[in-house]
Amino acid sequence: MSDTGFASAARKSVIYFILIGTFALIGFRLFQMQILQQESYEEKSADNSIKSIEQIPLRGVFFDRNMEVIVTNIPAYTL
């Protein structure tokens, strides 16, 4: 039963290797996305920005009981 020390040390080294490899892979992908592919993501960000579109609602024309126009649609613009 003296193998438990070696097995435990080997198991620790494998776990450490997997953890270090995982963090190295994540770090490499972050570097690749933020530094090497920066221009591509800047273009995507510019295309994804919020653009305001002014849409004038048409509410219709209101008539009174004598069929005279009370309210009409008159476009108004704000500066």
N, C-alpha and C positions, 0 to 999 in steps of 0.2 A: 503494500500500500504506500510505498514511497513515491509512486508516480503522480500522486495528487499534486505535489508541489510543482512538478514540471508541467502537468496538464493545466494547472491553474495559471502558471506563467505564460504558457503558450496561448491559452484562451484570452488572457489579458492583452497580449501583444496583437492577437488577431482583432480583438474589439478596438484597440487603439488604432490599428491600421485602418479599419473600416471607418472609424470616426474621423480620422485625419483625412482620409481619401474623400469622404463626403463633404467635409468643410472646404477642402481644396477644390473640389468640383463646383461647389456653390460659389466660392470666391472667383473661380475662373469664369463662370457664366456671368456673374455680376460685372466683372471687368470687361468681358466681351460685349455685353449689352450696353453698358454705360460709356465705354471709351471707344471701342471699335465700331459699334453699330449706332453711334450717336446721331449721325445725319439721317439715317432711316427713321429713327424714332422722333426726331424733330419734325420731319415732314408729316408723319402720322399725327403728331400732336397739333400741328397747324391745321390739318384737315379736320380734326376732331373738335376744333374750337366752337364756341357758341356763336351763332350768327342770328341776329334779330331780324325777323321778317315782319314788316308792318302789314297787317291785314285789316282793311277797313270793313266793318260789319255793315251789311245792308239790312235794315230793319223793316223796310217797306214803307208804304204811304198810308197814313191814317185819314179816314174821311169821317165827317160828322153825319148826322142823320139826313141832312139835305144834300149829301154827296159833295160837299165842299172840302177841299184839302185842308187838313189841320196840320199835319206833320209830313215833311218830305225828307229825302236823303240829300244832305248837302255835305260834301267832303270838307273836313277841317284838318289842317295840318299844324302840327306843333313844331317849333324850331328848337 
